[in-house]
Amino acid sequence: MYKVIVVEDETMVRRGIILTIDWAALDCVIAGEAANGEEGAELAVRLSPDIIVTDVKMPRMDGVEMITKLREQGCRAKFIILTAYSDFKYAQSALRLGVSDYLLKPLRDGDLEQAVRHIREQMEEHPAKEEETDAAPVLRFHSDKKSKNKYVEAATRYIREHYREDITISTVASFLEISEGYLSRVFKKETDYTFTNYLAYYRMQMAMNLLKDCRVKVYEVADQVGYSDTAYFSAQFKKILGVSPSEYQDRCR
């Protein structure tokens, strides 16, 4: 899987990018998130992502400064920048730094997914040559498809197909005929998420899509994404997104 980090100072926008897109279907996983360029640069060095989605104007260090700093350090990640119309000239300097794509805010449905697919195609057609320097592995994520764990792939697919049901890591491990401990270890190693967190995030992603319909009730959404307890669903939603399901639904009106 390709590692992605999202750098955006607006919490709702950042969470929306992370949770409203089916990253697993794009053969990607969100490895981390940051609220400004300074945090983003530190995160990129630590996590060695393949793709970085970043806003341009941010506090402490803007997107262009972050990209410049990372390029100077040898970072070979692909960048997708997000910009408002008024920021276009500002974003041009980022394009000169080898940014793969730029998208105008507000994002239209499918824009970011299309940009990610395009980058994936480029990376698969022209894989980076192996570096012989000692520092190279620090800035490279080995995303060769042959190295992916088949059980993790099967587990994420199981989540996508059965998230509406009452499933646990035990359920999936039993289905795959492997031990729960082994699945837990390889899942965390491959995705940087625990199984429980991955399942919760995926369910919230689906819930956000459903809540865009103002006619649907919160308890109906909870049931449709695998929660029999509406109060617990609402608590989880607020914990992850920072707003309650009702508040999120109001913002979509």
LOTILO-684902 format. One line per field, with one value per residue: residue in three letters; x negated, y negated, z of N, C-alpha, C in turn. Coordinates in Angstrom, 2 decimals. Atoms other than C-alpha are relative to their C-alpha. Last residue first. Layout:
<sites>
residu <- (ALA, ...) .
nu <- (X, ...) .
nv <- (Y, ...) .
nw <- (Z, ...) .
cau <- (X, ...) .
cav <- (Y, ...) .
caw <- (Z, ...) .
cu <- (X, ...) .
cv <- (Y, ...) .
cw <- (Z, ...) .
</sites>
This chain:
<sites>
residu <- (ARG, CYS, ARG, ASP, GLN, TYR, GLU, SER, PRO, SER, VAL, GLY, LEU, ILE, LYS, LYS, PHE, GLN, ALA, SER, PHE, TYR, ALA, THR, ASP, SER, TYR, GLY, VAL, GLN, ASP, ALA, VAL, GLU, TYR, VAL, LYS, VAL, ARG, CYS, ASP, LYS, LEU, LEU, ASN, MET, ALA, MET, GLN, MET, ARG, TYR, TYR, ALA, LEU, TYR, ASN, THR, PHE, THR, TYR, ASP, THR, GLU, LYS, LYS, PHE, VAL, ARG, SER, LEU, TYR, GLY, GLU, SER, ILE, GLU, LEU, PHE, SER, ALA, VAL, THR, SER, ILE, THR, ILE, ASP, GLU, ARG, TYR, HIS, GLU, ARG, ILE, TYR, ARG, THR, ALA, ALA, GLU, VAL, TYR, LYS, ASN, LYS, SER, LYS, LYS, ASP, SER, HIS, PHE, ARG, LEU, VAL, PRO, ALA, ALA, ASP, THR, GLU, GLU, GLU, LYS, ALA, PRO, HIS, GLU, GLU, MET, GLN, GLU, ARG, ILE, HIS, ARG, VAL, ALA, GLN, GLU, LEU, ASP, GLY, ASP, ARG, LEU, PRO, LYS, LEU, LEU, TYR, ASP, SER, VAL, GLY, LEU, ARG, LEU, ALA, SER, GLN, ALA, TYR, LYS, PHE, ASP, SER, TYR, ALA, THR, LEU, ILE, ILE, PHE, LYS, ALA, ARG, CYS, GLY, GLN, GLU, ARG, LEU, LYS, THR, ILE, MET, GLU, VAL, GLY, ASP, MET, ARG, PRO, MET, LYS, VAL, ASP, THR, VAL, ILE, ILE, ASP, PRO, SER, LEU, ARG, VAL, ALA, LEU, GLU, ALA, GLY, GLU, GLU, GLY, ASN, ALA, ALA, GLU, GLY, ALA, ILE, VAL, CYS, ASP, LEU, ALA, ALA, TRP, ASP, ILE, THR, LEU, ILE, ILE, GLY, ARG, ARG, VAL, MET, THR, GLU, ASP, GLU, VAL, VAL, ILE, VAL, LYS, TYR, MET) .
nu <- (-1.27, -0.16, 0.98, -0.42, -1.11, 0.57, 0.70, -1.01, -0.64, -0.97, -1.39, -0.05, -0.19, 0.83, 1.39, 0.52, 0.01, 1.14, 1.21, 0.14, 0.37, 1.42, 0.78, 0.12, -0.18, -1.35, -0.15, 0.44, 1.46, 0.51, -0.33, 0.72, 1.39, 0.01, -0.10, 1.28, 0.11, 0.31, -1.23, -0.60, -1.44, -0.17, -0.52, -1.44, -0.68, 0.03, -1.03, -1.29, 0.03, -0.30, -1.43, -0.73, 0.17, -0.76, -1.42, -0.26, -0.03, -1.16, -1.19, -0.48, -1.22, 0.24, -0.87, -0.27, 1.26, 0.58, -0.91, 0.28, 1.37, 0.15, -0.70, 0.76, 1.23, -0.34, -0.18, 1.29, 0.63, 1.24, -0.34, -0.64, 1.07, 0.77, -0.85, -0.17, 1.20, 1.16, 1.24, 0.72, -0.25, -1.36, 0.04, -0.79, -1.18, -0.79, -0.59, -1.08, -1.11, -0.58, -0.67, -1.27, -0.87, -0.43, -1.01, -1.29, -0.44, -1.18, 0.35, 0.36, -1.20, -0.10, -1.41, 0.03, -0.93, -0.69, -0.96, -0.74, -1.14, -1.16, -1.14, -0.53, 0.44, 1.08, 1.12, 0.53, 1.17, 1.26, 0.41, 1.39, 0.63, 0.06, 0.94, 1.36, 0.35, 0.25, 1.32, 0.99, 0.12, 0.74, 1.40, 0.59, 0.18, 1.18, 1.23, 0.82, 0.03, -1.17, 0.22, -0.31, -1.04, -0.62, -1.45, -0.60, -1.32, -0.66, -1.28, -0.30, 0.73, 1.39, 0.08, -0.02, 1.35, 0.87, 0.20, 0.81, 1.36, 0.58, 1.35, 0.84, 0.25, -1.16, 0.08, -1.36, -0.28, -1.24, -0.80, -0.78, -1.45, -0.44, -1.31, 0.00, 0.41, 1.41, 0.78, 0.04, 0.82, 1.39, 0.45, 0.12, 1.20, 1.15, 0.22, -0.99, 0.76, 1.32, 0.82, -0.15, 0.10, 1.08, -0.51, 0.24, -1.07, -0.33, -0.80, 0.12, -1.19, 0.39, -0.83, -0.18, 1.31, 0.48, -0.73, 0.49, 1.38, -0.01, -0.35, 1.07, 1.14, 0.79, -0.79, 0.66, -0.57, 0.04, 1.02, 0.39, -0.38, 0.71, 1.24, 1.04, -0.33, 0.38, 1.43, 0.32, 0.57, -1.04, -1.09, 0.40, 0.89, -0.81, -0.73, 0.97, 0.46, -1.10, -0.26, -1.42, -0.24, -1.07, 0.44, -0.81, -0.24, -0.42, -0.21, 0.71, -0.83) .
nv <- (0.50, -0.48, 0.70, 1.40, 0.01, -0.22, 1.22, 1.02, -0.28, -1.09, 0.50, 1.25, 1.16, -0.03, -0.21, 1.27, 0.97, -0.33, 0.31, 1.46, 0.47, -0.35, 0.89, 1.32, 1.01, -0.23, 0.34, -1.04, -0.13, -0.34, -1.38, -0.85, -0.03, -0.80, -1.40, -0.44, 0.17, -1.21, -0.71, 0.61, 0.00, 1.09, 1.19, -0.15, -0.03, 1.36, 0.78, -0.37, 0.45, 1.43, 0.17, -0.34, 1.08, 1.18, -0.29, -0.03, 1.37, 0.69, -0.47, -1.24, 0.10, 0.98, 1.16, 0.36, 0.24, 1.26, 1.08, 0.34, 0.49, 1.30, 1.00, 0.22, 0.71, 1.40, 0.40, 0.34, -1.19, -0.19, -0.12, -1.31, -0.98, -0.01, -0.44, -1.45, -0.60, 0.31, -0.72, 0.04, -1.09, 0.18, 1.01, -0.42, -0.79, 0.74, 1.17, -0.51, -0.30, 1.29, 0.59, -0.71, 0.32, 1.38, -0.03, -0.43, -1.19, 0.18, -0.06, -1.36, -0.79, -1.01, -0.27, -1.11, -1.01, -0.83, 0.80, 0.84, -0.72, -0.18, 0.78, -0.54, 0.73, -0.73, 0.86, -0.20, -0.86, 0.66, -0.18, 0.45, -0.04, -1.39, -0.72, 0.47, -0.49, -1.44, -0.15, 0.42, -1.07, -1.10, 0.41, -0.02, -1.39, -0.50, 0.71, -0.75, -1.45, -0.66, -1.17, -1.27, -0.10, 1.22, -0.06, 0.96, 0.51, -0.83, -0.50, -1.36, -0.94, 0.00, -0.79, -1.41, -0.31, -0.23, -1.43, -0.50, 0.47, -0.69, -0.44, 1.16, 0.74, 0.80, 1.45, 0.51, 1.18, 0.56, 1.01, 0.75, -0.19, -0.29, -0.67, -1.19, -1.14, 0.21, -0.27, -1.44, -0.62, 0.40, -0.78, -1.40, -0.11, 0.16, -1.19, -0.25, -0.26, -0.49, 0.69, -0.58, 0.98, 0.94, 1.34, 1.16, 0.92, 1.01, 1.13, 0.02, -0.28, -0.28, -1.06, -1.16, -0.58, -0.59, -1.25, -0.97, -0.32, -0.84, -1.35, -0.43, -0.48, 1.08, 1.23, 1.12, 1.29, 1.05, -0.30, 1.26, 0.06, 0.96, -0.67, 0.64, -0.31, -1.40, -0.09, -1.41, -0.69, -0.11, -0.92, -1.31, -0.65, -0.36, -1.22, -1.09, -0.31, -0.66, -1.35, -0.03, 0.63, 0.99, 1.19, 1.17, 0.88, 1.38, 0.80, 1.27, 1.20) .
nw <- (0.55, 1.38, 0.83, 0.14, 0.95, 1.33, 0.37, 0.30, 1.28, -0.09, -0.03, -0.74, 0.87, 1.20, -0.40, -0.53, 1.10, 0.86, -0.77, -0.05, 1.35, 0.16, -0.88, 0.63, -1.04, -0.53, -1.42, -0.93, -0.01, 1.33, 0.31, -0.94, 0.45, 1.22, -0.42, -0.54, -1.45, -0.74, -0.38, -1.19, 0.28, 0.97, -0.68, -0.24, 1.30, 0.53, -0.70, 0.59, 1.38, -0.05, -0.29, 1.22, 0.97, -0.46, 0.16, 1.44, 0.50, -0.56, 0.70, -0.59, -0.81, -1.07, 0.18, 1.40, 0.71, -0.51, 0.40, 1.41, 0.22, -0.67, 0.81, 1.23, -0.31, -0.23, -1.40, -0.59, -0.56, 0.75, 1.42, 0.16, -0.14, 1.24, 1.11, -0.18, 0.56, -0.83, 0.24, -1.28, -0.93, -0.55, -1.07, -1.16, 0.38, 0.98, -0.66, -0.85, 0.91, 0.38, -1.16, -0.19, 1.13, -0.23, -1.06, 0.55, -0.71, -0.83, -1.42, -0.36, -0.27, 1.05, 0.29, 0.95, -0.48, 0.97, 0.74, -0.94, -0.57, 0.87, -0.46, -1.25, -1.18, -0.64, -0.35, -1.34, -0.04, -0.33, -1.39, -0.12, 1.32, 0.43, -0.85, 0.29, 1.33, -0.10, -0.62, 0.99, 1.00, -0.63, -0.13, 1.33, 0.38, -0.69, 0.39, 0.94, -0.19, 0.56, 0.84, -0.66, -1.02, -0.49, 0.06, -0.91, 0.38, 1.00, -0.52, 0.44, -0.86, 0.45, 1.23, -0.40, -0.47, 1.16, 0.22, -1.11, 0.28, 1.15, -0.33, -0.28, 1.24, 0.39, 0.01, -0.01, -0.80, 0.54, -0.69, 0.97, 0.00, 1.36, 0.01, 0.86, -0.81, -0.36, 1.21, 0.21, -1.04, 0.24, 1.16, -0.40, -0.84, 0.89, 0.79, 1.05, 1.22, -0.40, -1.00, -1.33, -1.08, 0.27, 0.28, -0.87, 0.38, -1.01, 0.49, 1.45, 0.81, 1.39, 0.57, -0.88, -0.26, 1.25, 0.23, -0.99, 0.36, 1.18, -0.44, -0.89, 0.76, 0.60, 0.07, -0.66, 0.35, -1.01, -1.00, -0.63, -1.40, -0.85, -0.38, 0.82, 1.40, 0.23, 0.30, -0.23, 1.16, 1.03, -0.27, -0.53, 0.97, 1.15, -0.35, -0.13, 1.36, 0.70, -0.50, -0.34, -1.29, 0.19, -0.74, 0.33, -1.14, 0.26, -1.20, 0.03, 0.00) .
cau <- (27.33, 23.97, 23.07, 26.26, 25.30, 21.97, 23.70, 26.12, 23.30, 21.47, 18.36, 14.62, 14.29, 12.82, 14.16, 17.40, 18.10, 17.15, 19.54, 22.32, 21.81, 21.86, 25.13, 26.62, 25.91, 26.40, 23.39, 22.42, 22.47, 26.13, 27.29, 25.51, 26.85, 30.41, 29.89, 28.65, 31.76, 31.62, 33.44, 30.40, 28.58, 24.94, 25.18, 24.80, 21.39, 20.21, 21.31, 19.24, 16.11, 17.04, 17.21, 13.79, 12.33, 13.78, 12.52, 9.03, 9.02, 9.99, 7.48, 4.69, 3.39, -0.10, 1.20, -1.36, -2.88, 0.46, 2.08, -0.94, -0.82, 2.96, 3.20, 0.53, 2.20, 5.62, 4.23, 4.86, 7.78, 8.72, 12.33, 11.13, 8.77, 11.62, 14.02, 11.29, 10.39, 13.97, 17.16, 20.75, 21.98, 22.20, 18.40, 18.76, 17.55, 15.10, 13.86, 13.35, 11.31, 9.15, 8.63, 7.87, 5.22, 3.78, 3.71, 1.98, -0.85, -2.19, -5.75, -4.82, -2.98, -6.24, -5.48, -8.90, -8.58, -11.65, -13.07, -14.92, -15.92, -17.98, -20.28, -22.83, -23.33, -22.90, -19.53, -17.20, -15.62, -12.17, -9.40, -8.36, -5.14, -3.99, -4.87, -3.19, -0.04, 0.04, -0.29, 2.64, 4.73, 3.99, 5.05, 8.26, 9.09, 8.48, 10.86, 13.57, 16.17, 15.20, 12.71, 13.55, 10.82, 8.70, 6.46, 2.77, 0.86, -2.52, -4.50, -7.96, -9.31, -8.24, -4.67, -5.13, -6.17, -2.93, -0.92, -1.33, -0.06, 2.99, 3.75, 6.79, 8.46, 8.07, 5.33, 4.72, 1.36, 0.68, -2.93, -4.76, -7.35, -11.02, -12.36, -16.03, -16.46, -16.39, -13.13, -11.69, -12.59, -11.20, -7.98, -7.54, -8.26, -5.70, -3.08, -3.37, -5.33, -4.12, -0.52, 0.84, 1.39, 0.63, 2.64, 0.99, 1.54, -1.73, -2.20, -4.78, -5.24, -8.57, -7.05, -9.59, -10.83, -7.29, -6.00, -8.66, -7.86, -4.12, -4.53, -6.35, -3.95, -0.87, 1.98, 0.49, 1.86, 0.53, 0.14, 3.36, 3.39, 3.37, 4.31, 6.91, 9.67, 7.95, 8.16, 11.95, 12.28, 14.59, 12.45, 9.01, 10.01, 12.91, 10.67, 8.32, 11.16, 12.77, 9.47, 8.46, 4.65, 4.03, 1.18, 2.40, 0.02, 0.21, -1.54, -1.07, 0.00) .
cav <- (-21.32, -19.60, -21.60, -20.44, -16.81, -17.33, -18.83, -15.92, -13.37, -15.10, -17.17, -16.60, -14.05, -11.05, -11.56, -13.04, -10.00, -7.62, -9.34, -9.34, -5.63, -4.90, -6.80, -5.01, -1.54, 1.13, -0.22, 1.47, -1.26, -0.98, -0.87, -4.09, -5.75, -4.83, -6.10, -9.40, -9.83, -10.25, -13.15, -15.45, -13.14, -14.12, -11.92, -8.79, -9.82, -10.78, -7.40, -5.57, -7.43, -6.87, -3.13, -3.20, -5.09, -2.63, 0.40, -1.07, -1.95, 1.57, 3.22, 1.07, -1.45, -1.88, -0.02, 2.74, 3.05, 2.64, 5.31, 7.60, 7.54, 7.82, 10.59, 12.59, 12.14, 13.12, 16.36, 17.36, 19.11, 16.08, 16.20, 16.84, 13.87, 11.75, 12.56, 12.26, 8.82, 7.86, 7.77, 6.88, 6.27, 3.11, 3.19, 6.48, 5.83, 3.00, 4.72, 8.02, 6.18, 4.70, 8.18, 9.79, 7.19, 7.61, 11.38, 11.09, 9.05, 6.62, 7.20, 8.11, 4.80, 2.90, 0.16, -0.03, -3.46, -5.54, -8.48, -6.60, -3.94, -6.53, -7.62, -4.86, -5.87, -3.25, -4.46, -1.99, -3.44, -4.89, -3.00, -4.52, -2.84, -2.02, -5.45, -7.21, -5.12, -5.79, -9.52, -9.47, -7.45, -9.99, -12.90, -11.12, -10.41, -14.05, -15.35, -12.68, -14.89, -18.53, -20.15, -23.61, -24.46, -24.09, -21.09, -21.01, -18.09, -16.37, -19.08, -19.33, -22.33, -24.60, -23.60, -24.88, -28.27, -28.31, -27.86, -31.49, -32.55, -30.34, -31.45, -33.56, -30.55, -28.55, -25.94, -22.28, -20.77, -17.20, -16.18, -13.00, -11.86, -11.91, -13.59, -14.43, -16.83, -19.81, -18.46, -18.31, -21.91, -23.19, -21.21, -22.65, -26.18, -25.80, -24.41, -27.20, -27.03, -28.40, -28.83, -27.41, -28.67, -25.99, -22.98, -19.60, -16.06, -14.13, -10.89, -8.11, -8.71, -8.38, -8.23, -10.15, -12.58, -13.20, -13.74, -16.35, -18.20, -18.05, -19.38, -22.41, -22.73, -22.96, -20.89, -17.44, -14.01, -10.48, -7.17, -7.37, -4.14, -3.72, -1.02, -3.42, -1.14, -1.36, -5.14, -5.14, -8.91, -10.65, -9.98, -11.43, -14.30, -15.19, -15.06, -17.58, -19.83, -19.67, -20.39, -23.36, -23.50, -20.93, -18.44, -14.97, -12.01, -9.11, -5.73, -3.59, 0.00) .
caw <- (4.68, 5.13, 8.22, 9.91, 9.25, 10.97, 13.98, 14.11, 13.84, 16.71, 16.05, 16.65, 13.88, 15.68, 19.20, 17.89, 15.71, 18.52, 20.93, 18.34, 17.66, 21.39, 21.77, 18.75, 20.18, 17.49, 15.58, 12.30, 9.68, 8.73, 12.35, 13.24, 10.10, 11.02, 14.58, 13.16, 11.04, 7.25, 5.64, 5.60, 3.18, 3.73, 6.82, 4.68, 3.32, 6.78, 8.11, 5.48, 6.55, 10.17, 9.52, 7.88, 10.81, 13.32, 11.36, 11.06, 14.74, 15.81, 13.48, 14.88, 12.39, 10.92, 7.83, 7.25, 10.73, 12.49, 10.31, 10.65, 14.45, 14.91, 12.33, 14.15, 17.53, 16.21, 14.86, 11.26, 9.56, 7.45, 8.69, 12.25, 12.04, 10.70, 13.52, 16.16, 14.81, 15.49, 13.43, 14.29, 10.73, 8.66, 8.18, 6.26, 2.70, 3.37, 6.53, 4.68, 2.03, 4.75, 6.21, 2.84, 2.07, 5.55, 5.08, 1.72, 3.19, 0.62, -0.56, -4.13, -4.48, -4.13, -1.61, 0.02, 1.60, 0.90, 2.79, 5.51, 2.99, 1.06, 3.88, 3.35, -0.26, -2.97, -4.11, -5.79, -8.87, -8.42, -10.18, -13.51, -14.65, -11.11, -9.78, -12.68, -12.34, -8.61, -9.22, -11.64, -9.19, -6.45, -8.66, -9.63, -5.99, -5.14, -7.77, -7.29, -5.69, -6.14, -3.81, -2.52, -3.12, -6.24, -6.75, -7.53, -9.00, -9.05, -7.28, -8.79, -6.93, -9.78, -9.01, -5.47, -6.84, -8.82, -5.62, -4.58, -7.99, -7.44, -3.89, -4.73, -6.37, -3.16, -2.99, -2.25, -3.14, -4.19, -3.59, -4.57, -2.04, -2.99, 0.14, -0.34, 2.58, 0.22, -1.21, 2.30, 3.06, -0.24, 0.24, 3.74, 2.60, -0.19, 2.19, 4.72, 7.96, 11.31, 10.10, 6.83, 3.30, 0.71, 1.83, 1.60, 0.35, 0.67, -1.26, -0.83, 2.87, 4.72, 8.23, 10.32, 7.67, 6.46, 10.00, 10.76, 7.53, 8.23, 11.76, 10.38, 7.48, 9.67, 11.13, 10.51, 9.61, 9.55, 7.73, 5.73, 3.73, 0.00, -2.53, -3.94, -2.60, 0.79, 0.63, 0.42, 0.69, 3.13, 6.19, 5.56, 3.31, 5.60, 8.63, 7.04, 5.92, 9.36, 11.11, 8.98, 9.15, 6.44, 5.97, 4.97, 4.93, 2.49, 2.48, -0.62, 0.00) .
cu <- (-0.25, 1.26, 0.11, -0.93, 0.49, 1.08, -0.60, -0.64, 1.02, 0.57, 0.92, 1.37, 0.05, 0.07, -0.93, -1.47, -0.62, -0.15, -1.25, -1.27, -0.26, -0.51, -1.49, -0.85, -0.25, 0.35, 1.44, 0.09, -0.51, -1.52, -0.63, 0.21, -0.81, -1.43, 0.00, 0.05, -1.34, -0.18, -0.29, 1.25, 0.70, 1.45, 0.14, 0.60, 1.51, 0.71, 0.07, 1.14, 1.33, -0.01, 0.39, 1.50, 0.77, -0.09, 0.85, 1.48, 0.32, 0.12, 1.23, 1.24, 0.23, 1.24, -0.29, 0.75, 0.25, -1.27, -0.56, 0.90, -0.22, -1.37, -0.17, 0.65, -0.82, -1.25, 0.30, 0.24, -1.44, -0.78, -1.24, 0.35, 0.55, -1.12, -0.82, 0.83, 0.05, -1.22, -1.10, -1.28, -0.81, 0.31, 1.36, 0.07, 0.93, 1.31, 0.91, 0.70, 1.21, 1.17, 0.65, 0.79, 1.37, 0.92, 0.52, 1.10, 1.40, 0.43, 1.22, -0.27, -0.34, 1.16, 0.18, 1.42, 0.03, 0.93, 0.77, 1.11, 0.84, 1.16, 1.27, 1.26, 0.65, -0.51, -1.06, -1.20, -0.52, -1.13, -1.36, -0.46, -1.48, -0.68, -0.15, -1.03, -1.43, -0.43, -0.37, -1.42, -1.07, -0.19, -0.86, -1.48, -0.67, -0.28, -1.25, -1.31, -0.86, -0.13, 1.32, -0.15, 1.21, 1.07, 0.57, 1.51, 0.43, 1.32, 0.74, 1.25, 0.32, -0.86, -1.43, -0.11, -0.09, -1.42, -0.95, -0.34, -0.97, -1.44, -0.76, -1.44, -0.98, -0.37, 1.33, -0.07, 1.45, 0.31, 1.26, 0.92, 0.64, 1.51, 0.48, 1.31, 0.03, -0.55, -1.50, -0.80, -0.16, -0.94, -1.47, -0.55, -0.23, -1.30, -1.22, -0.39, 0.99, -0.91, -1.34, -0.86, 0.32, -0.18, -1.20, 0.70, -0.11, 1.04, 0.28, 0.69, -0.31, 1.20, -0.34, 0.71, 0.14, -1.36, -0.52, 0.64, -0.57, -1.39, -0.05, 0.24, -1.14, -1.23, -0.78, 0.80, -0.70, 0.60, -0.06, -0.96, -0.47, 0.45, -0.88, -1.36, -1.00, 0.29, -0.44, -1.46, -0.33, -0.48, 1.05, 1.15, -0.33, -0.81, 0.87, 0.70, -0.95, -0.39, 1.08, 0.40, 1.46, 0.35, 0.97, -0.43, 0.74, 0.04, 0.31, 0.34, -0.87) .
cv <- (-1.11, -0.54, 0.40, -0.77, -1.42, -0.08, 0.12, -1.31, -1.05, 0.28, 1.21, -0.64, -1.34, -1.29, -0.09, 0.12, -1.31, -1.02, 0.27, -0.41, -1.50, -0.45, 0.27, -0.95, -1.38, -1.03, 0.22, -0.29, 0.91, 0.14, 0.44, 1.47, 0.93, 0.15, 0.94, 1.47, 0.57, -0.32, 1.21, 0.73, -0.49, -0.10, -1.20, -1.27, 0.06, -0.08, -1.42, -0.81, 0.29, -0.61, -1.47, -0.18, 0.29, -1.13, -1.21, 0.23, -0.06, -1.42, -0.76, 0.42, 1.33, -0.27, -1.15, -1.32, -0.51, -0.35, -1.34, -1.13, -0.45, -0.61, -1.39, -1.07, -0.31, -0.84, -1.49, -0.46, -0.27, 1.23, 0.31, 0.26, 1.41, 1.04, 0.18, 0.59, 1.52, 0.62, -0.49, 0.81, -0.18, 1.02, -0.24, -1.03, 0.30, 0.73, -0.75, -1.15, 0.51, 0.19, -1.33, -0.60, 0.63, -0.45, -1.40, 0.01, 0.39, 1.32, -0.14, 0.14, 1.43, 0.93, 0.98, 0.47, 1.11, 0.97, 0.81, -0.76, -0.82, 0.74, 0.29, -0.70, 0.58, -0.71, 0.82, -0.92, 0.10, 1.00, -0.64, 0.12, -0.35, 0.15, 1.45, 0.80, -0.39, 0.58, 1.47, 0.17, -0.34, 1.15, 1.12, -0.37, 0.11, 1.45, 0.63, -0.66, 0.65, 1.50, 0.55, 1.17, -0.84, 0.31, -1.27, 0.01, -1.08, -0.57, 0.75, 0.60, 1.45, 0.95, 0.07, 0.90, 1.45, 0.35, 0.28, 1.46, 0.51, -0.43, 0.52, 0.37, -1.14, -0.77, -0.64, -1.52, -0.44, -1.21, -0.36, -0.95, -0.82, 0.27, 0.18, 0.75, 1.30, 1.17, -0.14, 0.37, 1.49, 0.69, -0.30, 0.85, 1.44, 0.13, -0.07, 1.21, 0.33, 0.32, 0.69, -0.79, 0.64, -0.96, -0.89, -1.26, -1.20, -0.94, -0.94, -1.23, 0.00, 0.32, 0.38, 1.16, 1.29, 0.67, 0.71, 1.37, 1.05, 0.44, 0.97, 1.43, 0.51, 0.59, -1.18, -1.27, -1.09, -1.29, -1.04, 0.32, -1.35, 0.15, -0.92, 0.63, -0.61, 0.41, 1.42, 0.22, 1.43, 0.70, 0.14, 0.99, 1.42, 0.73, 0.47, 1.32, 1.19, 0.38, 0.72, 1.43, -0.02, -0.61, -1.13, -1.16, -1.24, -0.76, -1.45, -0.81, -1.25) .
cw <- (-1.01, -0.66, -1.47, -0.92, -0.25, -1.07, -1.39, -0.44, -0.40, -1.38, 0.10, 0.05, 0.72, -0.80, -1.20, 0.40, 0.48, -1.12, -0.83, 0.74, 0.01, -1.36, -0.15, 0.83, -0.61, 1.07, 0.44, 1.48, 1.12, -0.05, -1.32, -0.34, 0.89, -0.53, -1.20, 0.40, 0.49, 1.49, 0.89, 0.49, 1.27, -0.46, -0.93, 0.59, 0.17, -1.35, -0.54, 0.63, -0.68, -1.40, 0.04, 0.20, -1.29, -1.01, 0.39, -0.26, -1.48, -0.52, 0.46, -0.79, 0.70, 0.83, 0.96, -0.15, -1.41, -0.76, 0.44, -0.48, -1.44, -0.30, 0.59, -0.86, -1.24, 0.26, 0.10, 1.43, 0.44, 0.46, -0.84, -1.46, -0.19, 0.06, -1.27, -1.13, 0.13, -0.67, 0.94, -0.15, 1.29, 1.09, 0.63, 1.12, 1.17, -0.33, -0.96, 0.71, 0.80, -0.96, -0.34, 1.16, 0.18, -1.12, 0.32, 1.05, -0.45, 0.64, 0.92, 1.48, 0.44, 0.33, -1.15, -0.28, -1.03, 0.69, -1.03, -0.71, 0.96, 0.64, -0.78, 0.44, 1.23, 1.25, 0.71, 0.22, 1.42, 0.05, 0.25, 1.45, 0.07, -1.36, -0.42, 0.79, -0.36, -1.33, 0.11, 0.54, -1.04, -0.99, 0.58, 0.04, -1.37, -0.36, 0.63, -0.38, -1.08, 0.22, -0.52, -0.97, -0.41, 1.04, 0.63, -0.23, 0.98, -0.47, -1.10, 0.60, -0.35, 0.83, -0.51, -1.22, 0.46, 0.43, -1.15, -0.23, 1.07, -0.27, -1.21, 0.29, 0.23, -1.27, -0.35, 0.09, -0.18, 0.86, -0.78, 0.77, -1.12, -0.07, -1.43, -0.05, -0.80, 0.81, 0.29, -1.24, -0.23, 0.99, -0.29, -1.14, 0.42, 0.78, -0.89, -0.84, -1.09, -1.18, 0.22, 0.98, 1.34, 1.17, -0.29, -0.47, 0.93, -0.58, 1.17, -0.58, -1.48, -0.88, -1.44, -0.68, 0.82, 0.19, -1.24, -0.23, 0.94, -0.41, -1.18, 0.49, 0.86, -0.67, -0.56, -0.25, 0.80, -0.51, 1.10, 1.14, 0.55, 1.44, 0.84, 0.26, -0.97, -1.44, -0.29, -0.40, 0.38, -1.25, -1.09, 0.00, 0.45, -1.05, -1.16, 0.29, 0.04, -1.42, -0.78, 0.37, 0.42, 1.35, -0.31, 0.89, -0.49, 1.31, -0.38, 1.26, 0.00) .
</sites>
